[in-house]
Amino acid sequence: MNPNNRGAPVSSGQTADWKKKTVLFIGSQTSSMFGSMLVGYAIIWHVTLTTESGSAMMIATLVSFLPQILISIFAGVWADRFNRKLMIIGADVLTAVSTLILAIAFLLDYQELWLIFLIAGIRSLGAGIQTPAVNSLTPQIVPGEQLMRVNSINATVQPFIQILSPIISGAMLSLARVEYLFFLDLITAAIAVGLLLATRVAPQPQDEDQPKGYFDDLRAGLTYVRETNAVRGLFTYFAFTFFLVAPVAFLSPLLVARSYGEEVWRLTANEITFFGGSILGGILMTAWGGFSNRFRTLGLTTVMWAVFLTALGLSRDFVLYLVIMVLVGLPMPFFNASATTLLQELAPPEMHGRVFGVQGLIIGSVMPLGMLVFGPIADTVRIETLLVISGLLMALPGLWIFFKRYTLKPVAKYEMQAGD
């Protein structure tokens, strides 16, 4: 599939040092993600240990995720209107300054919950601003034919960070005061900003007919998503798939505690096996590269999830459960790399920010919605049963997106093509 190479604004004369620029860019985002996850775990665990309150935990979780979801669609417009590299740097600086304020407050023994929640919300806003800008900036650094490879590498690095962050955060909290961990985030943010400043970026594409008003831009982006059949179909697939992912994403620790035991090592093994499978999947995806038709890779990924989630629900032995959980994590990089690359290739570069903003809004909304539906049901129905049901249902969007054939369809001044 080659939709007019829309995801590759990097010219041939600018690709000679793309590997060096890509290493700097990935290093920058890895450092930023590592610091953010360290502080995220530290905040959640501090609230847990000092309050032992379910209500406080609920508020901490909401303020850590809701602002990111709500800001994403607006951040997508900003990523198309303003310099994406500076947006990423600004988001890193925003989160670092907010963390510095919290660290100073803790040093002065001021640890009020309202301040912790406020800082967590500001950090969430920073993440929401950064994500569409990062995905939009990547094609300005990486040649179009290398996008899948680079996105696959990113999808491999992320689970490494997701495994290491809670381990290092927990170790540091057991040895030092929490504010020292906050200061570590300042170091990782400085590294991230420095590496990104050293990364040369191709000129940002601009819409020649770009409306002057912000809401005109927002309306144009939403219209583009609604009227472009391939993008609209892809987002419909995202909504159904991530709604059905909710039971395993949120309820698997509860399943382990209820069915296999409440020992901490079991809960830890539940997380590590999933991320271990994701690391393995990232390595495989980097080597394979997926089908030339990205839709088929997404379809295969979802059918794999359907099979593995069903098997997870049918398992009655904990060792077998862990083996299957490795397989559940395996397709995650297949999905992340294919979905990101597909949107980068499908959408015109000047629309990337808005497209990724809408994607973030959809995924960030349907998973909590799925939890609102499946969570109460889990108090009356076995979670294993919910996994079997969601697994069987997940085969439907997987088969649909695998066999769906999108053809050339002009939309306003854009022409989108997907398929073989």
N, C-alpha and C positions, 0 to 999 in steps of 0.2 A: 504494500500500500504506500503510495506516495502522493498525498494530496497537495500537489504543486509545491512540495517542500516548504510549506508555510511556516513550519516551526523552526526554520533555520535562516535567520537574518544575518548570520555570520558569513561574510564573503570569503572567497577562496584565499585571498591575500592576507586574511586575518587568522587563518587556521593553523599557521606554522607552529605557534606556541600555545595552542589550545590546551594541551596536556598540562603545561605549567599553570596556566590560568585556572584550569579545572581543579587541580590539586589545591591551589590557594583558596578557591571558592568552597570546595568541600571541607577543607580544614577549618575555614571560618565558620561554616554552619555547624560543623561537628562540635567545635569549641562552644559556640553559643548554645546549642542544644544540651550539651553536657552540663554547663553551668545552670541553665534554666531548670533541668530536671533535678539537680542536686538541691536547689532551693525549694522547688516544688515539693519534693519528699520531706524536706526539713520542716516546711510550714505545716504540712498535713500531720506529720508525726508530732510536732510540738503542740499543735492544737489537741491532738488525741491524748497525749500524755498529761497535759496540764489541765484539761477540762473533763476528759472521760465522758463527754456529752455527745449524744447522737445528733442533737440539733446543731451544735457547733460544727460537727463534722459535715453535716448537710450544707450549712452555710459556706464553709470553707471550700467544699467541692463545687458548689454553684458559682461562687465568685471566681473560681479558678478556670471555669469553662464558659459560662454564659457570656461574659464580655467578648471573648474571642469569637464566639459564634455570631453575636450581634454586629460586631464591627467588620466582619469579613467582607460583606458585600460592598460596604463603603470603601474599605481598604483596596478592593479590587479596582474601583474607579480611580483611586489615587495612584495605584501602580501603573495605570495607563496614562495618567495626566502628568505625573511628576517623575523625577529621576528615581528609578527603582533601586539602584545601588545606594543612594542617599537615604531612601526610605528604610532599607534594611539596617543601615548604620543608625539612623534615628531611632528605630525600634529597639535596637540593642542598647543604645544610650539611655532611652526611657526606662527600660527594665533595670539597668544597672544603677541609675540614680535612685529609683524607687527602692531597690534593695539596700543601697547605701543608707538611705533615710531609716529603714527598718533596723539595720545593723547598729547605727548610732543610737537609736531609741532603746534597743536592747542593752547596749553598753551602759546606758543611763538608767537601767532597770525599769524602763517604761515598756510594758509588754501587754498593753490593752488589746483585747480581741478586735475592737473596731479598727485599730490601725493595721493589724495583721490582715484583716479581711480587705481593707482598702488597698494595701500594697499588693495583695494577691490579685485583686481586680485590675489594677494598673498593669501588672505583669501579664495578665491575660490579654489585655488590650494590645500590648506590645507584640505578643505572639500572633494575634489576629491580623495586625498590620503587616507583620513580617512574612507570613506564609504565602499569600498570593504574590508578593513582590519577589520572593525567592524563586518560586516556580516560573514566574514570568521572565526573570533575569537569566535563568539557565540557558535558554536558546540564544541569548546575546553573547554567551561565552563559548558554548559547545556547538560544533558543527552539527547540522541536522542529522547526518547519518550516524552520529555518535550519541544521540540523545538517549536511546534505549540503554546503551551500555552504561552511561553515566548515571542515569536514573536507577539502574539496577545496583550499581555500586552504592548509591545513596541508600537504597532499600536494604542493603547489607549492613551498612554502618549503623543505621538507626537501632536495630535490635541489640547490637553490641552495647550501645549507650544505655539502652533500656535495661539491660542486665547489670551493667557496672554501676549505674547511678544509685539505685537503692542500697547496693552493697557498700559503696564508698560513703554515701550519706549516713547510713547506719553506723559504720565504723567511726566516722568523724564525730557523730553525736555522742558516741559512748566514750570518746576520749577528750572532747573539748566542748566549750559552750557553743550554742547554736549560732551566735552572731559571727563566730570565726568562719563558719561555713558560708554565711552570707558574704563575707569579704572575699571568699574564694570565687564567688560568682563575678565579682568585679574584675578579677584577674582573667577569667575565661572570656568575659565580655570585651576586655581590652585586646586580648589576642584575636578575637573574632573581628573586631573593627580594624585592627592593624592589617590582618591578612586580606580583608576585603578592600581596604584602601590600596593595597599593593596589586590588586587584580585589575588589569585593564579590561574594559568592557566596550563592545561595539556600540555605536550610536543607537539610541533607543528608537524603534520605529514609531512613527506618528501617523495618525489618521489624517489624511489631507483635508477631509471634510469634517474634522472633529468639531462637535458643537461647542459653543463657548461656555455654556452653563453646566454646572456639576450634575444637576438632575437630568439634563439632556443626555449627558454621558451615561448616567445610570439607566435611563430609559432605553437608550440605544443598546446597551449591553443586555438588558433583559429581553428586549425585542429580538436581538440576535439569537439568544439561547432558545427562545420560544419558537422562532420561525426556521431555525436550521435543523433539519430532520435528524441528522447524525448526532449533533450535540444534545438535542432534546431527548432522543432515545437513550443516549448514554446516561444522562442525568436521571431519567426514569429508572434505568437499571440500578444506578447508585442508590436511589431511594428505597427500592424494594430489597436490595441485597443487604444494606446496612441496617435496615429495620429488623431483618431476620438474623443478623449477627449479634444482636443485643443479648440474647440469652447466654451465649458462650462468653461474650465480652464482660458481662457484669455479674453473671450468676455462677460461673464455674467455681470460684472459691467457696461459695455457699454449698454447692453440690459436693465438693470434697469434704467439707466439714460435716455435712449431714450423712453422707454415705460411706466415707472411708475413715474419718477421724479428724479431731480438731487440732492435732499436733501442728506446730508451726512449720516443721520441716515438710509436711505434706503440702501446705499452702505455698511454701517457697518452691517446691518441686513443680507445682502446677504452673507457676509463672516462668520458671527457668526453662522447662521443656518447651513451652510455646515459643519463647524468644530464641531458644536454641534451634528449633525448627525453622524459624524465620531467617536466622543466619545461614543455615544450610540452603534454604530456598533462594536467598540472595546470591549465594555463590553459584548455584545452578542457573539462575536467571542471567547472571553476568556472562556465564559461559555459553548459554544457549541463545539468548536474545529474543526468544518468543517467536510466534508465527509472524510472517510479514504483515498479515492482517491482525492488527492489535485487538480487534473485537473478538476474534477467535481465542486469543490468549486469555482475555477476560472471561469468556464463556467457559473455557477449560478450567480456569481458576475457581469459578463459582461451582461448577459441577464437582470438582475435587472437594471443596468445602462441604457440599451437600452430602457426599459419601462419608467424609471423615466426621462431620457433626453427628450424622446418624449412628455411625459406629461408636462414637463417644457416648451417646445416650444409651446404647445397648450394652456397653461394657459393665462388668460387675467385679472386675479385679483391678486393684489400684496400679499394679505394674503395667497391665495392658492399657489402662486409662492413660498413663503417662506416655506410653509409646504412641498412642493415637494422638495425644496432645502435641507431640512433635510433628506429626503429620498435619494437624490443624494449622500449625504455624508455618508450615512449608509453603503454602500458596500465597502468603501475605505479600512477599516481595514481587511475586508474579503480578499481583493486582496493582500494587503501588507503582511499580515501574511502568506497566502497560498503560494504566489510566493516566498518569502524568504525561507520558510520551504522546499518547493519543491526543490529548487536549492540546499539547504544544504543537502537534503536527496539523490538527484540524483547524484550529482557530487562527485567524490572522494575528500576527505578532502584536499589533496595536490593540487587540481585544483580549490578550492573555490575562491581564490583571482582573478584568471583570468576569471572565469565564472561570478562573480559579476562585474568585470570590464567591460566585454562586455555588461552585462545587463545595467549598468549605461550609457555606450556609446549609446546604442540603445534608451533607454527611453529619455535620455537627448538630443538626436538629432531629434527624430521624432516629439516631441511636438513643438519645434520652427518651424520645417518644416510644421507642420499642421497650425501654426499661419501664416506662409508665404502664405499658400494657402487660408485659411479661412478669414484672416484679410482683404485683399483687396475686397473679395467677399462681406464682411459684409457692405461695403459702398454702395452696389447696391441691396443687398438682405437682407430682414429682418433677424435678428439674430435668432428669434424664428423659422424661416424656416430652418436655418442651424442646429439648435438643433434637430428638427424633423428628418431631413435627416441623421445627424450623429447618432442619436439614433436608427433609423431603421437599418442603416448599421452595427451598433455595435452588433446587434443580431447575425450577421453571424459569426464573430470569436468566440462569446460566445457559440453558438450551436456547432460549429466545435470542440472547445477544450473540451466541455462537453462530446461529444459522441466519440471523438477520442480515440482509444485503442492502446497504445504503448506496444510492447512486447520486450522480451529480444533480444538485438542485440549487439554482441561483437564488440568493436571498439578498435583496437590495443590491448593493454593489459588490457583495461577497459571493464567491462561488465555492461551495464545499464539496469535497469528494471523499468517499470512504468505500472500502471494499477491497477486492483483490487488485 
